């Protein structure tokens, strides 16, 4: 298997892991035996927020496209 294909597969695996991880409800990364540092908790929260904002952006984009199609159909009916 070529190196490029291995890199593509590993990138896809990482992307899929993050996708399934962030699709779940936000759960702080707390380990009872050792509390993660503030920087680690902040980085985790920022990644989660960025993921959710991306989802909102995608959904709003689809909603705008639907509304534009509907407005186009209404304007055609008025002619």
N, C-alpha and C positions, 0 to 999 in steps of 0.2 A: 504494500500500500504506500502511496507516495506521501511525503511529508505534508504537502498542502492538504491532502484529503484528511490526514490525521488531525491537522490543526482545525479544519472545518468541523470535523466531528467533535473534537473536544470543545470547541467554541459553542457548538449547538448544545452539547451536554450541559455546559456551564449556564448558557442562556435558559435552557429548560429548567434547570435546578433553581435559578433565581426566580423565574416566572412562577413556578409552583410555590416557592417559599414566600414570595410577596403577595400572592393571590389570597393567602390565608389572612385572617385578622391579625392586626399588629400585636405582637407579643414581645415585650422587652427581653433582651438577651440576658437573663439573670441566671447565674450559676450560684447556688446556695453556698458552695464551698469557697468560692472566690468571686467577689463582685467585680465585673468589668469596669475599667476606668471610664471616666466621663467622656473622653475622646472617642472611645469605642462605642459607647451608648449613643453619642451624638451622631457618629458616622452611620450607625445602623438606622437611627430615626430619620436621618436625611435621605438615605437610600430608599427607605420605605415611602417617605413623602414624595420623592421624585417619581417613584413607580406609580403611585396613586394619581399624581398630577398628570402623568403621561396617559393613564387610563381615562381620566376626565377629558383631556385634550382630544383623544381619539373619539370618545362618545360625542363630544360637542361638534367635532368635525363631521361625523355622520349625521347628526341632527341638523346641522346647517345645510348639508347637501340635500337632505330630504325636504327641508323647508324651501330651498331654492327650486327644487324640482316642482314642488307644489305651487309655488308662486308662478313659475313658468307655465304650468298647465292652466292656472286661473287666467293669466293674461291671454293665453291662446283662446280660451273660451269666450272672453269678452270681445274678441275681434269679430 
